Amino acid sequence: MNRYAGRTVLITGSGRGIGRATALRLAKEGAAVAVLDIDSEPAHDVARKIADMGRTAVALVGDIAEDGAGERLVGEAEKALGPLDVLVNNAAMAGRGTLEATEPDGWDAEFAVTLRAAYNFCRAVLPGMAERGRGAIVSVASVNALSALANPAYSAAKAGLLALTRQIAVEYGPRGIRANAVSPGTIHTDHPSWQARLARDPDVFEKLARWYPVGRVGQPDDIAAAIAYLAADEAGFVNGTNLVVDGGLLAGSAQMIEVLTTGAD
Ligand SMILES: NC(=O)c1ccc[n+]([C@@H]2O[C@H](COP(=O)([O-])OP(=O)(O)OC[C@H]3O[C@@H](n4cnc5c(N)ncnc54)[C@H](O)[C@@H]3O)[C@@H](O)[C@H]2O)c1
């Protein structure tokens, strides 16, 4: 497939995990990609891999939560690649696991990376996209936006991302811009919250698999495929939606069905 030929894309947090997989996938499909990460080496590594494919990439380094980062980094991406067709709001921060453990400063920090930065990046790309009459924004939310699964500040910020997505879809849809979200379930990545859980329990992903009707947790490519669909022209009638990619986690509870049906006809 060559759905992204001639398209330019900026992906926040694309040095690792889901963002990295998305950058490589969209580049494979023809996109020129701005690979943005707070860490220089992973960003440059992904950009090099894309160049090795014979595609175009630029590595950008910065903290998306810093004041002015949206405008500055979108400016750098457009200087290198030309006007942006696609923005993927991917980087996020998850902190305390329970509400009891949260504190106001930590709550604000999680919101700053997960929601406020996405808002700022949208603000930076929307005027140009509206002027050109075309653009797509995909924000990576989470099943945590829809169900209580720990990390309450992160979850509330992800729910905010869904509201932001709907607002952009309705306000900017008439100007040729589509905004959608993807809500992953557990994805096997090196995200710091997974590193911490793995340090406590090396079998955490295997143990979590039992909650997933498909019998496994997800991989970054599972989400990259959904993002690649939502930002492509073939999804031209898909606007303001949230695509849950969770192996059936939120569809229902097999454990509850078992209790309800044991001994029944
Ligand atoms: N992994 C999961 O189980 C899971 C589940 C649901 C949603 N998500 C969401 O998917 C997205 C990607 O998660 P992941 O698991 O691939 O994470 P990851 O840690 O593997 O990758 C995230 C990348 O973002 C970068 N980053 C972090 N903060 C940044 C900042 N302030 N500025 C710029 N770059 C920054 C990191 O350096 C890293 O390279 C996040 O929005 C996360 O909430 C992940």
The ligand as an SDF file (V2000), in Angstrom:
LIG
                    3D

 44 48  0  0  0  0  0  0  0  0999 V2000
    1.7290    0.7680   26.0500 N   0  0  0  0  0  0  0  0  0  0  0  0
    0.4720    0.6710   26.4330 C   0  0  0  0  0  0  0  0  0  0  0  0
    0.0420   -0.2950   27.0600 O   0  0  0  0  0  0  0  0  0  0  0  0
   -0.4900    1.7850   26.0900 C   0  0  0  0  0  0  0  0  0  0  0  0
   -1.8530    1.5610   26.3160 C   0  0  0  0  0  0  0  0  0  0  0  0
   -2.7600    2.5650   26.0190 C   0  0  0  0  0  0  0  0  0  0  0  0
   -2.2980    3.7680   25.5020 C   0  0  0  0  0  0  0  0  0  0  0  0
   -0.9700    3.9420   25.2970 N   0  0  0  0  0  0  0  0  0  0  0  0
   -0.5420    5.2340   24.7820 C   0  0  0  0  0  0  0  0  0  0  0  0
    0.2700    5.0700   23.6430 O   0  0  0  0  0  0  0  0  0  0  0  0
    1.1630    6.1590   23.5450 C   0  0  0  0  0  0  0  0  0  0  0  0
    2.5770    5.6510   23.3590 C   0  0  0  0  0  0  0  0  0  0  0  0
    2.9110    4.8230   24.4590 O   0  0  0  0  0  0  0  0  0  0  0  0
    4.0890    3.7630   24.3830 P   0  0  0  0  0  0  0  0  0  0  0  0
    3.6790    2.6370   25.2420 O   0  0  0  0  0  0  0  0  0  0  0  0
    4.4720    3.5240   22.9770 O   0  0  0  0  0  0  0  0  0  0  0  0
    5.2400    4.5670   25.1440 O   0  0  0  0  0  0  0  0  0  0  0  0
    6.8470    4.5050   25.0300 P   0  0  0  0  0  0  0  0  0  0  0  0
    7.3640    4.9980   26.3320 O   0  0  0  0  0  0  0  0  0  0  0  0
    7.2790    3.1740   24.5150 O   0  0  0  0  0  0  0  0  0  0  0  0
    7.1310    5.6100   23.9170 O   0  0  0  0  0  0  0  0  0  0  0  0
    6.7960    6.9310   24.1390 C   0  0  0  0  0  0  0  0  0  0  0  0
    7.8630    7.8460   23.5670 C   0  0  0  0  0  0  0  0  0  0  0  0
    7.4690    9.1960   23.8710 O   0  0  0  0  0  0  0  0  0  0  0  0
    8.6060    9.9190   24.3080 C   0  0  0  0  0  0  0  0  0  0  0  0
    8.1680   11.0010   25.2030 N   0  0  0  0  0  0  0  0  0  0  0  0
    7.7060   10.8730   26.4550 C   0  0  0  0  0  0  0  0  0  0  0  0
    7.4470   12.0870   26.9790 N   0  0  0  0  0  0  0  0  0  0  0  0
    7.7490   12.9870   26.0160 C   0  0  0  0  0  0  0  0  0  0  0  0
    7.7140   14.4090   25.9730 C   0  0  0  0  0  0  0  0  0  0  0  0
    7.3190   15.1270   27.0310 N   0  0  0  0  0  0  0  0  0  0  0  0
    8.0890   15.0360   24.8380 N   0  0  0  0  0  0  0  0  0  0  0  0
    8.5150   14.3030   23.7530 C   0  0  0  0  0  0  0  0  0  0  0  0
    8.5870   12.9560   23.7540 N   0  0  0  0  0  0  0  0  0  0  0  0
    8.2020   12.3040   24.8760 C   0  0  0  0  0  0  0  0  0  0  0  0
    9.4670    8.8920   25.0390 C   0  0  0  0  0  0  0  0  0  0  0  0
   10.8330    9.2920   25.1080 O   0  0  0  0  0  0  0  0  0  0  0  0
    9.2580    7.6310   24.1940 C   0  0  0  0  0  0  0  0  0  0  0  0
   10.2400    7.5090   23.1840 O   0  0  0  0  0  0  0  0  0  0  0  0
    0.9500    6.9930   24.8120 C   0  0  0  0  0  0  0  0  0  0  0  0
    0.0350    8.0180   24.5440 O   0  0  0  0  0  0  0  0  0  0  0  0
    0.3210    6.0050   25.7550 C   0  0  0  0  0  0  0  0  0  0  0  0
   -0.4650    6.6280   26.7320 O   0  0  0  0  0  0  0  0  0  0  0  0
   -0.0430    2.9860   25.5710 C   0  0  0  0  0  0  0  0  0  0  0  0
  1  2  1  0
  2  3  2  0
  2  4  1  0
  4  5  1  0
  4 44  2  0
  5  6  2  0
  6  7  1  0
  7  8  2  0
  8  9  1  0
  8 44  1  0
  9 10  1  0
  9 42  1  0
 10 11  1  0
 11 12  1  0
 11 40  1  0
 12 13  1  0
 13 14  1  0
 14 15  2  0
 14 16  1  0
 14 17  1  0
 17 18  1  0
 18 19  2  0
 18 20  1  0
 18 21  1  0
 21 22  1  0
 22 23  1  0
 23 24  1  0
 23 38  1  0
 24 25  1  0
 25 26  1  0
 25 36  1  0
 26 27  1  0
 26 35  1  0
 27 28  2  0
 28 29  1  0
 29 30  1  0
 29 35  2  0
 30 31  1  0
 30 32  2  0
 32 33  1  0
 33 34  2  0
 34 35  1  0
 36 37  1  0
 36 38  1  0
 38 39  1  0
 40 41  1  0
 40 42  1  0
 42 43  1  0
M  CHG  2   8   1  16  -1
M  END
$$$$
